[in-house]
Amino acid sequence: MRNIYADNSATTKISPEVLEKMMPYLTEVYGNPSSLYSVGGKAKEALETARENIAKNLGAKSANEIFFTSGGSESDNWAVKGVAHALKASGKKHIVTSKFEHHAILHTCAALEKEGFEVTYLDVYENGLVRVEDVENAIREDTALVTIMYANNEIGTIQPISEIGAVCKKKGVLFHTDAVQATGYVKINVAEQNIDLLSMTAHKIHGPKGCGLLYIRRGVKIQNLIDGGAQERNRRAGTENVAGIVGLDVALQIAIDTMEQRNAKLTKMRDRLIDGLLKIERSRINGDRIHRLPGNVNMCFEGIEGESLLLRLDLKGVQASSGSACTSGSLDPSHVLLAIGLPHEIAHGSLRLSFSDENTEEDIDYILEIVPEIVSYLRSMSPLWEDIKKKEAQEVMK
């Protein structure tokens, strides 16, 4: 049976090159980088080398603007809560975000609302894009932060980050972007794009789980999220995950070095798959076809449940998802799909396929072969599909 992994937006397989570079820091150079003896000193050297490399690759002006975390969710929480709490005393208690952010942002904003902060949730419209003019119009005198994701984790739409950054700079408001999905697929330069804070993680780019970072532009006022020891220049307590950080550094470098060729391959496969799946009756692509990640395909098929589709695909050897991995246990329709205006009954029948460089044209062939068969089979047992066809027949009779 085929074994096709098509859920790379959820996580990716660690690459052999990354694992090889990590191994010495798991077996030989295992010292605590805060220690004074030699094995700790070697770990510290690796830590700071990685910080310098990553800073250069993100366009940061200084390695001291890179702070290592446990991953994207921690970085998002730190960015939003840290800025909100730091600027609260100055009367800035307003945050601007979008309706289809990752839950690490939405739930953080909800928590701040309980503390008395006000949050404006911007529409993203049918194409899944935030409009720059909406951001500008939402900014107020008491706005502390604008936080807009670089690329959506479900439908893959890439936002106009540089333009939003320019608006925030003009208005004198801090700008954070969750770049977890975008890293390695778009060119990021935090200085040129006027990004004040940026979150990313390693495991979306063939690095290890449990390691991420928050870029904080020098001069940004932000409170600590985790207190304790003096690690990360007294900003984020906890012994650094040196092996993971080395893996993050290597994975990011590989992703940048291979970006152009990899994106071309993925875009070709993505477009062929979308065109093929759109031949299925009452199917639709979710999000803008042009401004989207090269390996992201998000479809809805009326008259079926996404969970049933995923189970059938798994039986056929294809691993996919119906949305964010962080909410895969929920039976509720995707908040992202609802945000772009889909009704509940259509949003329930969603399928996200996300690819990496390891996927092949043969994988696309196989998916195009089995998805129409599975959709047809599920519709044959669906009362919802039966109702849809009855309504169609009644319209024809009119």
C-alpha positions in Angstrom: 0.0 0.0 0.0 1.1 3.6 -0.7 2.4 5.7 2.2 2.1 9.3 1.3 2.6 12.0 4.0 0.7 15.1 3.0 0.4 16.9 6.3 3.6 18.9 6.3 1.8 22.0 7.6 1.3 20.1 10.8 4.9 19.0 11.1 7.7 17.7 9.0 10.1 14.9 9.1 13.5 15.9 10.5 16.1 15.9 7.7 19.2 13.7 7.9 21.5 16.7 7.6 19.8 18.4 10.5 19.9 15.3 12.7 23.6 14.8 11.9 24.5 18.3 13.0 22.4 17.9 16.2 23.8 14.6 17.4 27.1 15.9 18.9 25.0 18.1 21.2 23.0 15.2 22.4 25.9 12.8 23.0 29.2 14.6 23.4 28.8 18.3 23.8 25.9 17.9 26.3 26.9 20.6 28.8 24.7 23.3 30.1 25.7 26.5 28.1 25.5 28.5 31.3 28.3 26.4 32.9 31.9 27.6 33.1 33.7 24.3 32.4 34.7 23.3 28.8 31.8 21.1 27.8 29.4 23.9 28.8 31.6 26.5 26.9 31.4 24.4 23.7 27.7 24.3 24.0 27.6 28.0 24.6 29.7 28.6 21.5 27.3 26.5 19.4 24.4 28.4 20.8 25.8 31.8 20.0 26.9 30.7 16.5 23.4 29.5 15.7 22.0 32.8 17.1 24.3 34.8 14.8 23.5 32.7 11.7 19.7 32.9 12.3 19.9 36.7 12.8 21.6 37.1 9.5 19.1 34.9 7.7 16.2 36.8 9.1 17.7 40.2 8.4 18.0 41.2 12.0 20.5 43.9 12.8 21.9 42.1 15.8 22.1 38.5 17.1 20.9 39.9 20.4 17.5 40.3 18.9 17.0 36.6 18.6 15.5 34.8 21.7 15.1 31.0 21.6 11.9 29.4 22.8 10.1 26.1 22.9 8.2 26.8 19.6 5.7 28.9 17.8 3.0 28.9 20.5 5.3 30.1 23.2 6.7 32.8 20.9 3.2 34.0 20.0 2.2 34.1 23.6 5.3 36.0 24.6 5.0 38.5 21.8 1.4 39.4 22.4 1.2 39.2 26.2 4.6 40.7 26.7 3.9 43.8 24.6 0.4 44.2 26.0 1.6 44.1 29.6 4.6 46.3 28.9 2.5 49.1 27.3 -0.6 48.8 29.6 0.7 51.4 32.0 1.0 54.0 29.2 -2.7 53.5 28.4 -2.2 51.3 25.3 -4.7 48.5 25.8 -5.9 47.8 22.2 -4.7 45.0 19.9 -5.4 44.5 16.2 -5.4 41.0 14.7 -7.4 38.9 12.2 -10.2 36.5 12.6 -8.2 33.5 11.2 -5.0 33.7 13.2 -3.6 30.5 14.8 -5.2 29.7 18.1 -1.9 30.6 19.8 -2.8 34.2 18.9 -6.6 34.1 19.2 -6.6 32.4 22.6 -3.9 34.7 23.8 -6.0 37.7 22.7 -9.1 36.2 24.4 -7.1 35.9 27.6 -6.1 39.5 27.4 -9.7 40.6 26.8 -10.5 39.0 30.2 -7.9 41.3 31.7 -9.5 44.4 30.2 -7.7 44.7 26.9 -9.7 45.4 23.7 -9.1 43.4 20.6 -10.2 44.3 17.0 -10.5 41.1 14.8 -10.2 42.0 11.2 -12.1 40.3 8.4 -10.1 38.3 5.9 -12.7 38.0 3.1 -13.3 35.2 0.7 -9.8 35.1 -0.7 -8.3 34.7 2.8 -6.3 38.0 2.7 -6.1 40.8 5.2 -6.5 44.2 3.6 -3.9 46.7 4.4 -6.4 49.6 4.6 -8.4 47.6 7.2 -5.3 47.4 9.3 -4.6 51.1 9.0 -8.3 52.0 9.8 -8.3 49.8 12.9 -5.2 51.4 14.5 -6.1 53.8 17.3 -4.2 56.1 19.7 -4.3 53.4 22.3 -3.2 50.5 20.0 -0.3 48.6 21.5 0.2 46.0 18.8 -0.8 44.7 15.4 -0.4 40.9 15.0 -1.0 39.4 11.6 0.2 35.9 10.6 2.6 35.8 7.6 0.9 32.8 6.0 -2.2 31.0 7.2 -1.7 27.5 8.6 -4.9 26.0 7.1 -5.5 27.7 3.7 -1.9 28.8 3.1 -2.7 32.4 2.1 0.3 34.8 2.3 -0.5 38.2 3.7 0.9 41.6 2.6 3.4 41.7 5.5 5.7 44.4 4.1 2.8 46.7 3.4 1.3 46.1 6.9 4.7 46.7 8.4 5.0 50.0 6.6 1.5 51.1 7.9 2.4 50.2 11.5 5.7 52.1 11.3 3.9 55.1 9.9 1.4 54.9 12.7 4.0 54.3 15.4 2.5 50.9 16.4 4.5 47.7 17.0 4.0 44.9 14.5 4.2 41.2 15.2 3.9 38.4 12.7 3.5 34.7 13.3 5.8 33.3 10.5 5.7 29.7 11.6 4.2 28.5 8.2 5.9 31.0 6.0 9.5 30.4 7.2 11.5 28.7 4.4 8.9 29.5 1.7 9.1 33.3 1.6 12.0 35.7 1.8 12.0 37.3 5.2 13.9 40.4 6.2 12.6 41.8 9.5 14.4 45.1 9.1 13.3 45.8 5.5 9.7 44.7 6.2 9.4 46.8 9.4 8.7 43.7 11.5 9.2 44.4 15.2 8.5 40.9 16.5 8.5 37.5 14.6 7.7 34.0 15.7 9.0 30.8 14.1 9.6 27.2 14.9 11.9 24.5 13.7 9.6 21.5 13.1 7.8 23.1 10.1 11.1 23.2 8.1 12.4 19.7 8.8 14.0 20.6 12.1 13.3 19.2 15.6 10.1 19.7 17.6 10.3 21.8 20.8 12.5 24.6 19.5 11.6 28.0 18.1 12.4 31.6 18.5 11.0 35.1 18.9 12.7 38.0 17.1 12.4 41.2 19.2 13.7 44.3 17.6 16.0 46.2 19.8 14.2 48.9 21.8 10.8 47.1 21.9 9.3 47.2 25.3 8.2 43.7 26.3 7.7 41.8 29.6 9.0 38.4 30.2 6.7 35.4 29.8 8.9 32.9 31.7 10.8 34.0 34.8 13.6 32.1 36.5 17.2 31.9 35.5 19.3 34.4 33.6 19.2 32.6 30.3 18.6 34.4 27.0 20.0 37.7 28.5 17.5 37.5 31.4 14.5 37.5 29.1 13.5 33.8 28.9 14.4 31.5 31.7 15.2 27.8 31.2 18.2 25.9 30.1 18.6 26.3 26.3 17.9 23.4 24.0 21.3 23.5 22.4 20.8 20.5 20.1 17.4 21.8 19.0 18.8 25.3 18.4 21.6 23.9 16.3 18.9 21.9 14.4 16.9 25.1 13.9 19.9 26.9 12.5 20.7 24.2 10.0 17.1 23.6 9.0 16.6 27.3 8.3 19.8 27.6 6.3 18.9 24.6 4.1 15.4 26.0 3.6 16.7 29.3 2.4 19.4 27.7 0.2 16.8 25.5 -1.5 13.9 27.8 -1.5 13.7 28.8 -5.2 14.0 25.3 -6.6 11.8 23.7 -4.0 9.0 26.3 -4.4 9.0 25.8 -8.1 8.5 22.1 -7.7 5.8 22.4 -5.0 3.9 25.1 -6.9 3.7 22.9 -10.0 2.4 19.9 -8.0 0.0 22.1 -6.0 -1.6 23.7 -9.1 -2.0 20.4 -10.8 -3.6 18.9 -7.8 -6.0 21.9 -7.4 -7.0 21.7 -11.1 -7.7 18.0 -10.8 -9.7 18.2 -7.6 -11.8 21.0 -8.9 -13.2 18.6 -11.5 -15.1 17.0 -8.7 -18.7 18.2 -8.6 -19.4 20.9 -6.0 -15.8 21.3 -4.9 -14.0 24.5 -4.2 -10.5 25.8 -3.4 -10.2 27.8 -0.2 -8.1 30.9 -0.2 -6.4 32.9 -2.9 -4.7 30.7 -5.6 -1.8 33.1 -6.3 -0.9 34.5 -2.8 -0.6 31.1 -1.1 2.2 28.8 0.1 3.6 26.6 -2.7 2.8 23.3 -1.0 -0.7 24.1 0.3 -4.0 22.7 -1.1 -7.2 23.3 0.9 -10.4 22.1 -0.6 -14.0 21.7 0.4 -16.4 19.0 -1.0 -20.1 19.6 -0.3 -22.1 16.8 1.1 -19.5 15.0 3.2 -17.7 15.2 6.5 -14.0 16.0 6.5 -13.3 13.4 9.3 -14.8 10.6 7.2 -12.7 11.7 4.2 -9.5 11.7 6.3 -10.2 8.2 7.6 -10.8 6.9 4.1 -7.6 8.5 2.9 -5.6 7.0 5.7 -6.9 3.5 4.8 -5.6 4.2 1.3 -2.2 5.3 2.6 -2.5 9.1 2.5 -2.0 11.1 5.7 -3.7 14.5 5.5 -5.8 16.8 7.7 -9.0 18.9 7.7 -7.3 21.9 9.2 -4.9 22.9 12.0 -3.2 20.0 13.8 -3.7 21.9 17.0 -7.5 21.5 16.8 -7.7 18.1 15.0 -9.6 16.6 18.0 -12.4 19.1 17.5 -15.6 18.3 15.6 -16.4 22.0 15.1 -15.8 23.4 11.6 -12.6 25.3 11.0 -12.6 28.9 12.3 -10.5 29.8 9.3 -13.1 28.6 6.8 -15.9 30.3 8.7 -13.8 33.5 8.7 -13.6 33.5 4.9 -17.4 33.2 4.8 -18.1 29.5 4.3 -21.3 28.1 5.9 -20.9 25.4 8.5 -22.2 22.6 6.2 -19.6 23.3 3.6 -16.7 24.0 6.0 -17.3 20.6 7.6 -16.2 18.9 4.3 -12.7 20.3 4.2 -9.4 18.7 3.3 -5.9 20.1 3.7 -3.0 18.6 1.8 0.4 20.1 2.4 3.5 18.9 0.7 7.3 18.9 1.2 10.2 18.4 -1.2 10.0 14.7 -0.5 6.6 14.4 -2.2 6.5 13.5 -5.9 4.4 13.8 -9.0 3.4 10.2 -8.5 2.0 11.1 -5.1 -0.2 13.7 -6.9 -1.3 11.1 -9.5 -2.4 8.7 -6.7 -4.3 11.4 -4.7 -6.1 12.5 -7.9 -7.1 8.9 -8.4 -8.4 8.1 -5.0 -10.0 11.4 -3.7 -12.8 11.4 -6.4 -13.6 7.8 -5.6 -13.7 8.5 -1.8 -15.8 11.6 -2.2 -18.3 9.7 -4.5 -18.5 6.8 -2.0 -19.1 9.1 1.0 -21.7 11.1 -0.9 -23.6 7.9 -1.8 -24.3 7.5 2.0 -24.8 11.2 2.9 -28.3 12.5 3.6 -26.9 16.0 3.2 -25.8 15.2 -0.4 -29.2 13.7 -1.1 -30.8 17.0 0.0 -28.4 18.9 -2.2 -29.3 16.9 -5.2 -33.1 17.2 -4.5 -32.8 20.9 -4.3 -30.9 20.9 -7.6 -33.6 18.8 -9.2 -36.3 21.2 -7.9 -34.4 24.2 -9.4 -34.3 22.5 -12.8 -38.0 21.8 -12.7 -38.7 25.5 -12.0 
